[in-house]
Amino acid sequence: MPTSLEVTRDTIERFQKVQKHMLVAKEEGAIKTYNSLKDDYLSLKAILNVAGVNLTDIDKIKE
């Protein structure tokens, strides 16, 4: 069973990956892709907030 630290680390990695793809989608004007990724972004952000992770330095989208 994964520890809370492992789960948090995995969630941070997923959060950063989604943000990277969101930035590319925005740059390319892929609105549907961006909005689809935004759902994942908001879910991951909520999980990290509940886990007490400070998103100030890692949140590049800030939505």
PDB file of N, CA, C and O in Angstrom:
ATOM      1  N   MET A   1       0.849  -1.183   0.000  1.00  0.00           N
ATOM      2  CA  MET A   1       0.000   0.000   0.000  1.00  0.00           C
ATOM      3  C   MET A   1       0.894   1.244   0.000  1.00  0.00           C
ATOM      4  O   MET A   1       1.807   1.364   0.816  1.00  0.00           O
ATOM      5  N   PRO A   2       0.614   2.172  -0.933  1.00  0.00           N
ATOM      6  CA  PRO A   2       1.443   3.374  -1.000  1.00  0.00           C
ATOM      7  C   PRO A   2       1.238   4.274   0.219  1.00  0.00           C
ATOM      8  O   PRO A   2       0.150   4.349   0.790  1.00  0.00           O
ATOM      9  N   THR A   3       2.308   4.943   0.591  1.00  0.00           N
ATOM     10  CA  THR A   3       2.234   5.887   1.700  1.00  0.00           C
ATOM     11  C   THR A   3       1.625   7.194   1.202  1.00  0.00           C
ATOM     12  O   THR A   3       1.526   7.426  -0.003  1.00  0.00           O
ATOM     13  N   SER A   4       1.221   8.038   2.137  1.00  0.00           N
ATOM     14  CA  SER A   4       0.641   9.331   1.750  1.00  0.00           C
ATOM     15  C   SER A   4       1.667  10.181   1.002  1.00  0.00           C
ATOM     16  O   SER A   4       1.304  10.958   0.120  1.00  0.00           O
ATOM     17  N   LEU A   5       2.940  10.036   1.349  1.00  0.00           N
ATOM     18  CA  LEU A   5       3.989  10.785   0.650  1.00  0.00           C
ATOM     19  C   LEU A   5       4.094  10.326  -0.802  1.00  0.00           C
ATOM     20  O   LEU A   5       4.254  11.151  -1.702  1.00  0.00           O
ATOM     21  N   GLU A   6       4.007   9.030  -1.034  1.00  0.00           N
ATOM     22  CA  GLU A   6       4.066   8.506  -2.399  1.00  0.00           C
ATOM     23  C   GLU A   6       2.866   8.952  -3.224  1.00  0.00           C
ATOM     24  O   GLU A   6       3.003   9.299  -4.398  1.00  0.00           O
ATOM     25  N   VAL A   7       1.700   8.940  -2.608  1.00  0.00           N
ATOM     26  CA  VAL A   7       0.480   9.384  -3.294  1.00  0.00           C
ATOM     27  C   VAL A   7       0.588  10.867  -3.630  1.00  0.00           C
ATOM     28  O   VAL A   7       0.226  11.286  -4.729  1.00  0.00           O
ATOM     29  N   THR A   8       1.083  11.655  -2.691  1.00  0.00           N
ATOM     30  CA  THR A   8       1.244  13.091  -2.917  1.00  0.00           C
ATOM     31  C   THR A   8       2.251  13.349  -4.028  1.00  0.00           C
ATOM     32  O   THR A   8       2.014  14.187  -4.897  1.00  0.00           O
ATOM     33  N   ARG A   9       3.364  12.642  -4.007  1.00  0.00           N
ATOM     34  CA  ARG A   9       4.385  12.808  -5.042  1.00  0.00           C
ATOM     35  C   ARG A   9       3.809  12.465  -6.424  1.00  0.00           C
ATOM     36  O   ARG A   9       4.034  13.188  -7.395  1.00  0.00           O
ATOM     37  N   ASP A  10       3.071  11.361  -6.500  1.00  0.00           N
ATOM     38  CA  ASP A  10       2.456  10.953  -7.761  1.00  0.00           C
ATOM     39  C   ASP A  10       1.454  12.004  -8.244  1.00  0.00           C
ATOM     40  O   ASP A  10       1.399  12.317  -9.433  1.00  0.00           O
ATOM     41  N   THR A  11       0.677  12.536  -7.330  1.00  0.00           N
ATOM     42  CA  THR A  11      -0.316  13.551  -7.698  1.00  0.00           C
ATOM     43  C   THR A  11       0.359  14.826  -8.185  1.00  0.00           C
ATOM     44  O   THR A  11      -0.108  15.444  -9.141  1.00  0.00           O
ATOM     45  N   ILE A  12       1.444  15.227  -7.544  1.00  0.00           N
ATOM     46  CA  ILE A  12       2.197  16.410  -7.983  1.00  0.00           C
ATOM     47  C   ILE A  12       2.734  16.188  -9.389  1.00  0.00           C
ATOM     48  O   ILE A  12       2.656  17.080 -10.233  1.00  0.00           O
ATOM     49  N   GLU A  13       3.279  15.004  -9.645  1.00  0.00           N
ATOM     50  CA  GLU A  13       3.813  14.700 -10.975  1.00  0.00           C
ATOM     51  C   GLU A  13       2.709  14.746 -12.029  1.00  0.00           C
ATOM     52  O   GLU A  13       2.920  15.272 -13.121  1.00  0.00           O
ATOM     53  N   ARG A  14       1.539  14.202 -11.713  1.00  0.00           N
ATOM     54  CA  ARG A  14       0.401  14.235 -12.637  1.00  0.00           C
ATOM     55  C   ARG A  14      -0.061  15.676 -12.857  1.00  0.00           C
ATOM     56  O   ARG A  14      -0.373  16.064 -13.983  1.00  0.00           O
ATOM     57  N   PHE A  15      -0.103  16.468 -11.780  1.00  0.00           N
ATOM     58  CA  PHE A  15      -0.504  17.872 -11.845  1.00  0.00           C
ATOM     59  C   PHE A  15       0.426  18.642 -12.785  1.00  0.00           C
ATOM     60  O   PHE A  15      -0.035  19.405 -13.635  1.00  0.00           O
ATOM     61  N   GLN A  16       1.719  18.441 -12.631  1.00  0.00           N
ATOM     62  CA  GLN A  16       2.683  19.147 -13.463  1.00  0.00           C
ATOM     63  C   GLN A  16       2.572  18.718 -14.925  1.00  0.00           C
ATOM     64  O   GLN A  16       2.722  19.542 -15.827  1.00  0.00           O
ATOM     65  N   LYS A  17       2.310  17.433 -15.162  1.00  0.00           N
ATOM     66  CA  LYS A  17       2.164  16.932 -16.523  1.00  0.00           C
ATOM     67  C   LYS A  17       0.925  17.533 -17.192  1.00  0.00           C
ATOM     68  O   LYS A  17       0.979  17.949 -18.349  1.00  0.00           O
ATOM     69  N   VAL A  18      -0.181  17.574 -16.462  1.00  0.00           N
ATOM     70  CA  VAL A  18      -1.409  18.162 -17.006  1.00  0.00           C
ATOM     71  C   VAL A  18      -1.189  19.638 -17.329  1.00  0.00           C
ATOM     72  O   VAL A  18      -1.631  20.116 -18.374  1.00  0.00           O
ATOM     73  N   GLN A  19      -0.512  20.357 -16.444  1.00  0.00           N
ATOM     74  CA  GLN A  19      -0.245  21.776 -16.695  1.00  0.00           C
ATOM     75  C   GLN A  19       0.585  21.968 -17.958  1.00  0.00           C
ATOM     76  O   GLN A  19       0.320  22.872 -18.749  1.00  0.00           O
ATOM     77  N   LYS A  20       1.587  21.118 -18.143  1.00  0.00           N
ATOM     78  CA  LYS A  20       2.439  21.210 -19.323  1.00  0.00           C
ATOM     79  C   LYS A  20       1.601  21.038 -20.590  1.00  0.00           C
ATOM     80  O   LYS A  20       1.756  21.788 -21.553  1.00  0.00           O
ATOM     81  N   HIS A  21       0.718  20.049 -20.579  1.00  0.00           N
ATOM     82  CA  HIS A  21      -0.133  19.806 -21.734  1.00  0.00           C
ATOM     83  C   HIS A  21      -1.142  20.943 -21.935  1.00  0.00           C
ATOM     84  O   HIS A  21      -1.479  21.281 -23.070  1.00  0.00           O
ATOM     85  N   MET A  22      -1.619  21.526 -20.844  1.00  0.00           N
ATOM     86  CA  MET A  22      -2.541  22.661 -20.946  1.00  0.00           C
ATOM     87  C   MET A  22      -1.862  23.855 -21.610  1.00  0.00           C
ATOM     88  O   MET A  22      -2.456  24.525 -22.455  1.00  0.00           O
ATOM     89  N   LEU A  23      -0.629  24.114 -21.230  1.00  0.00           N
ATOM     90  CA  LEU A  23       0.103  25.241 -21.808  1.00  0.00           C
ATOM     91  C   LEU A  23       0.329  25.040 -23.303  1.00  0.00           C
ATOM     92  O   LEU A  23       0.220  25.990 -24.080  1.00  0.00           O
ATOM     93  N   VAL A  24       0.643  23.815 -23.710  1.00  0.00           N
ATOM     94  CA  VAL A  24       0.828  23.514 -25.131  1.00  0.00           C
ATOM     95  C   VAL A  24      -0.498  23.670 -25.868  1.00  0.00           C
ATOM     96  O   VAL A  24      -0.543  24.258 -26.949  1.00  0.00           O
ATOM     97  N   ALA A  25      -1.575  23.148 -25.287  1.00  0.00           N
ATOM     98  CA  ALA A  25      -2.895  23.247 -25.917  1.00  0.00           C
ATOM     99  C   ALA A  25      -3.304  24.711 -26.084  1.00  0.00           C
ATOM    100  O   ALA A  25      -3.855  25.098 -27.114  1.00  0.00           O
ATOM    101  N   LYS A  26      -3.031  25.510 -25.067  1.00  0.00           N
ATOM    102  CA  LYS A  26      -3.380  26.937 -25.141  1.00  0.00           C
ATOM    103  C   LYS A  26      -2.578  27.628 -26.239  1.00  0.00           C
ATOM    104  O   LYS A  26      -3.114  28.434 -26.999  1.00  0.00           O
ATOM    105  N   GLU A  27      -1.290  27.304 -26.311  1.00  0.00           N
ATOM    106  CA  GLU A  27      -0.415  27.891 -27.329  1.00  0.00           C
ATOM    107  C   GLU A  27      -0.883  27.517 -28.736  1.00  0.00           C
ATOM    108  O   GLU A  27      -0.799  28.330 -29.656  1.00  0.00           O
ATOM    109  N   GLU A  28      -1.375  26.294 -28.901  1.00  0.00           N
ATOM    110  CA  GLU A  28      -1.829  25.812 -30.208  1.00  0.00           C
ATOM    111  C   GLU A  28      -3.278  26.203 -30.515  1.00  0.00           C
ATOM    112  O   GLU A  28      -3.769  25.975 -31.621  1.00  0.00           O
ATOM    113  N   GLY A  29      -3.947  26.784 -29.540  1.00  0.00           N
ATOM    114  CA  GLY A  29      -5.340  27.173 -29.737  1.00  0.00           C
ATOM    115  C   GLY A  29      -6.304  25.996 -29.709  1.00  0.00           C
ATOM    116  O   GLY A  29      -7.392  26.065 -30.280  1.00  0.00           O
ATOM    117  N   ALA A  30      -5.903  24.914 -29.044  1.00  0.00           N
ATOM    118  CA  ALA A  30      -6.729  23.708 -28.949  1.00  0.00           C
ATOM    119  C   ALA A  30      -7.678  23.855 -27.759  1.00  0.00           C
ATOM    120  O   ALA A  30      -7.415  23.338 -26.673  1.00  0.00           O
ATOM    121  N   ILE A  31      -8.764  24.555 -27.975  1.00  0.00           N
ATOM    122  CA  ILE A  31      -9.681  24.919 -26.901  1.00  0.00           C
ATOM    123  C   ILE A  31     -10.327  23.707 -26.244  1.00  0.00           C
ATOM    124  O   ILE A  31     -10.407  23.634 -25.018  1.00  0.00           O
ATOM    125  N   LYS A  32     -10.788  22.751 -27.054  1.00  0.00           N
ATOM    126  CA  LYS A  32     -11.434  21.559 -26.494  1.00  0.00           C
ATOM    127  C   LYS A  32     -10.450  20.740 -25.665  1.00  0.00           C
ATOM    128  O   LYS A  32     -10.793  20.248 -24.590  1.00  0.00           O
ATOM    129  N   THR A  33      -9.243  20.599 -26.162  1.00  0.00           N
ATOM    130  CA  THR A  33      -8.218  19.860 -25.418  1.00  0.00           C
ATOM    131  C   THR A  33      -7.895  20.576 -24.113  1.00  0.00           C
ATOM    132  O   THR A  33      -7.798  19.946 -23.060  1.00  0.00           O
ATOM    133  N   TYR A  34      -7.730  21.889 -24.185  1.00  0.00           N
ATOM    134  CA  TYR A  34      -7.435  22.682 -22.989  1.00  0.00           C
ATOM    135  C   TYR A  34      -8.529  22.505 -21.941  1.00  0.00           C
ATOM    136  O   TYR A  34      -8.240  22.272 -20.768  1.00  0.00           O
ATOM    137  N   ASN A  35      -9.790  22.618 -22.368  1.00  0.00           N
ATOM    138  CA  ASN A  35     -10.899  22.493 -21.424  1.00  0.00           C
ATOM    139  C   ASN A  35     -10.999  21.091 -20.829  1.00  0.00           C
ATOM    140  O   ASN A  35     -11.360  20.939 -19.662  1.00  0.00           O
ATOM    141  N   SER A  36     -10.690  20.084 -21.609  1.00  0.00           N
ATOM    142  CA  SER A  36     -10.687  18.717 -21.107  1.00  0.00           C
ATOM    143  C   SER A  36      -9.589  18.533 -20.056  1.00  0.00           C
ATOM    144  O   SER A  36      -9.809  17.918 -19.012  1.00  0.00           O
ATOM    145  N   LEU A  37      -8.428  19.065 -20.343  1.00  0.00           N
ATOM    146  CA  LEU A  37      -7.315  18.982 -19.389  1.00  0.00           C
ATOM    147  C   LEU A  37      -7.608  19.802 -18.134  1.00  0.00           C
ATOM    148  O   LEU A  37      -7.167  19.452 -17.039  1.00  0.00           O
ATOM    149  N   LYS A  38      -8.348  20.887 -18.299  1.00  0.00           N
ATOM    150  CA  LYS A  38      -8.666  21.754 -17.163  1.00  0.00           C
ATOM    151  C   LYS A  38      -9.468  21.000 -16.104  1.00  0.00           C
ATOM    152  O   LYS A  38      -9.296  21.242 -14.909  1.00  0.00           O
ATOM    153  N   ASP A  39     -10.347  20.085 -16.531  1.00  0.00           N
ATOM    154  CA  ASP A  39     -11.088  19.259 -15.572  1.00  0.00           C
ATOM    155  C   ASP A  39     -10.125  18.448 -14.707  1.00  0.00           C
ATOM    156  O   ASP A  39     -10.278  18.384 -13.487  1.00  0.00           O
ATOM    157  N   ASP A  40      -9.131  17.827 -15.351  1.00  0.00           N
ATOM    158  CA  ASP A  40      -8.127  17.056 -14.604  1.00  0.00           C
ATOM    159  C   ASP A  40      -7.303  17.975 -13.695  1.00  0.00           C
ATOM    160  O   ASP A  40      -7.017  17.642 -12.544  1.00  0.00           O
ATOM    161  N   TYR A  41      -6.934  19.124 -14.234  1.00  0.00           N
ATOM    162  CA  TYR A  41      -6.156  20.108 -13.482  1.00  0.00           C
ATOM    163  C   TYR A  41      -6.873  20.509 -12.190  1.00  0.00           C
ATOM    164  O   TYR A  41      -6.270  20.535 -11.117  1.00  0.00           O
ATOM    165  N   LEU A  42      -8.167  20.820 -12.307  1.00  0.00           N
ATOM    166  CA  LEU A  42      -8.922  21.254 -11.128  1.00  0.00           C
ATOM    167  C   LEU A  42      -9.082  20.127 -10.106  1.00  0.00           C
ATOM    168  O   LEU A  42      -9.028  20.370  -8.900  1.00  0.00           O
ATOM    169  N   SER A  43      -9.274  18.920 -10.578  1.00  0.00           N
ATOM    170  CA  SER A  43      -9.384  17.776  -9.663  1.00  0.00           C
ATOM    171  C   SER A  43      -8.079  17.533  -8.922  1.00  0.00           C
ATOM    172  O   SER A  43      -8.070  17.344  -7.706  1.00  0.00           O
ATOM    173  N   LEU A  44      -6.980  17.539  -9.660  1.00  0.00           N
ATOM    174  CA  LEU A  44      -5.672  17.330  -9.031  1.00  0.00           C
ATOM    175  C   LEU A  44      -5.335  18.466  -8.071  1.00  0.00           C
ATOM    176  O   LEU A  44      -4.767  18.237  -7.002  1.00  0.00           O
ATOM    177  N   LYS A  45      -5.682  19.678  -8.451  1.00  0.00           N
ATOM    178  CA  LYS A  45      -5.426  20.842  -7.590  1.00  0.00           C
ATOM    179  C   LYS A  45      -6.205  20.712  -6.278  1.00  0.00           C
ATOM    180  O   LYS A  45      -5.681  21.022  -5.208  1.00  0.00           O
ATOM    181  N   ALA A  46      -7.449  20.255  -6.364  1.00  0.00           N
ATOM    182  CA  ALA A  46      -8.256  20.062  -5.153  1.00  0.00           C
ATOM    183  C   ALA A  46      -7.627  19.010  -4.240  1.00  0.00           C
ATOM    184  O   ALA A  46      -7.556  19.200  -3.026  1.00  0.00           O
ATOM    185  N   ILE A  47      -7.177  17.914  -4.819  1.00  0.00           N
ATOM    186  CA  ILE A  47      -6.537  16.853  -4.021  1.00  0.00           C
ATOM    187  C   ILE A  47      -5.284  17.385  -3.334  1.00  0.00           C
ATOM    188  O   ILE A  47      -5.056  17.113  -2.155  1.00  0.00           O
ATOM    189  N   LEU A  48      -4.479  18.139  -4.065  1.00  0.00           N
ATOM    190  CA  LEU A  48      -3.246  18.680  -3.482  1.00  0.00           C
ATOM    191  C   LEU A  48      -3.548  19.705  -2.396  1.00  0.00           C
ATOM    192  O   LEU A  48      -2.833  19.775  -1.396  1.00  0.00           O
ATOM    193  N   ASN A  49      -4.588  20.491  -2.579  1.00  0.00           N
ATOM    194  CA  ASN A  49      -4.978  21.444  -1.534  1.00  0.00           C
ATOM    195  C   ASN A  49      -5.385  20.721  -0.262  1.00  0.00           C
ATOM    196  O   ASN A  49      -4.995  21.124   0.834  1.00  0.00           O
ATOM    197  N   VAL A  50      -6.167  19.653  -0.399  1.00  0.00           N
ATOM    198  CA  VAL A  50      -6.591  18.872   0.769  1.00  0.00           C
ATOM    199  C   VAL A  50      -5.387  18.232   1.453  1.00  0.00           C
ATOM    200  O   VAL A  50      -5.350  18.096   2.676  1.00  0.00           O
ATOM    201  N   ALA A  51      -4.396  17.837   0.636  1.00  0.00           N
ATOM    202  CA  ALA A  51      -3.186  17.212   1.184  1.00  0.00           C
ATOM    203  C   ALA A  51      -2.260  18.239   1.830  1.00  0.00           C
ATOM    204  O   ALA A  51      -1.261  17.877   2.451  1.00  0.00           O
ATOM    205  N   GLY A  52      -2.594  19.518   1.681  1.00  0.00           N
ATOM    206  CA  GLY A  52      -1.784  20.560   2.318  1.00  0.00           C
ATOM    207  C   GLY A  52      -0.573  20.985   1.513  1.00  0.00           C
ATOM    208  O   GLY A  52       0.350  21.586   2.062  1.00  0.00           O
ATOM    209  N   VAL A  53      -0.557  20.685   0.218  1.00  0.00           N
ATOM    210  CA  VAL A  53       0.574  21.048  -0.628  1.00  0.00           C
ATOM    211  C   VAL A  53       0.459  22.526  -1.006  1.00  0.00           C
ATOM    212  O   VAL A  53      -0.595  22.982  -1.447  1.00  0.00           O
ATOM    213  N   ASN A  54       1.543  23.259  -0.831  1.00  0.00           N
ATOM    214  CA  ASN A  54       1.603  24.664  -1.214  1.00  0.00           C
ATOM    215  C   ASN A  54       1.818  24.726  -2.725  1.00  0.00           C
ATOM    216  O   ASN A  54       2.874  24.329  -3.220  1.00  0.00           O
ATOM    217  N   LEU A  55       0.839  25.212  -3.446  1.00  0.00           N
ATOM    218  CA  LEU A  55       0.902  25.236  -4.904  1.00  0.00           C
ATOM    219  C   LEU A  55       1.517  26.505  -5.475  1.00  0.00           C
ATOM    220  O   LEU A  55       1.620  26.645  -6.694  1.00  0.00           O
ATOM    221  N   THR A  56       1.921  27.417  -4.629  1.00  0.00           N
ATOM    222  CA  THR A  56       2.424  28.712  -5.075  1.00  0.00           C
ATOM    223  C   THR A  56       3.513  28.581  -6.130  1.00  0.00           C
ATOM    224  O   THR A  56       3.474  29.277  -7.145  1.00  0.00           O
ATOM    225  N   ASP A  57       4.480  27.704  -5.909  1.00  0.00           N
ATOM    226  CA  ASP A  57       5.611  27.594  -6.826  1.00  0.00           C
ATOM    227  C   ASP A  57       5.368  26.656  -8.002  1.00  0.00           C
ATOM    228  O   ASP A  57       6.032  26.784  -9.031  1.00  0.00           O
ATOM    229  N   ILE A  58       4.438  25.720  -7.877  1.00  0.00           N
ATOM    230  CA  ILE A  58       4.266  24.737  -8.936  1.00  0.00           C
ATOM    231  C   ILE A  58       3.057  24.985  -9.831  1.00  0.00           C
ATOM    232  O   ILE A  58       2.940  24.364 -10.887  1.00  0.00           O
ATOM    233  N   ASP A  59       2.167  25.871  -9.434  1.00  0.00           N
ATOM    234  CA  ASP A  59       0.971  26.130 -10.232  1.00  0.00           C
ATOM    235  C   ASP A  59       1.273  27.202 -11.266  1.00  0.00           C
ATOM    236  O   ASP A  59       1.336  28.388 -10.945  1.00  0.00           O
ATOM    237  N   LYS A  60       1.459  26.775 -12.515  1.00  0.00           N
ATOM    238  CA  LYS A  60       1.791  27.702 -13.588  1.00  0.00           C
ATOM    239  C   LYS A  60       0.546  28.277 -14.264  1.00  0.00           C
ATOM    240  O   LYS A  60       0.620  29.320 -14.914  1.00  0.00           O
ATOM    241  N   ILE A  61      -0.595  27.605 -14.115  1.00  0.00           N
ATOM    242  CA  ILE A  61      -1.819  28.021 -14.780  1.00  0.00           C
ATOM    243  C   ILE A  61      -2.563  29.065 -13.942  1.00  0.00           C
ATOM    244  O   ILE A  61      -3.040  30.065 -14.478  1.00  0.00           O
ATOM    245  N   LYS A  62      -2.662  28.838 -12.657  1.00  0.00           N
ATOM    246  CA  LYS A  62      -3.298  29.730 -11.692  1.00  0.00           C
ATOM    247  C   LYS A  62      -4.759  30.028 -12.004  1.00  0.00           C
ATOM    248  O   LYS A  62      -5.189  31.182 -11.981  1.00  0.00           O
ATOM    249  N   GLU A  63      -5.517  28.972 -12.296  1.00  0.00           N
ATOM    250  CA  GLU A  63      -6.968  29.131 -12.533  1.00  0.00           C
ATOM    251  C   GLU A  63      -7.726  28.544 -11.384  1.00  0.00           C
ATOM    252  O   GLU A  63      -8.957  28.570 -11.378  1.00  0.00           O
TER     253      GLU A  63
END
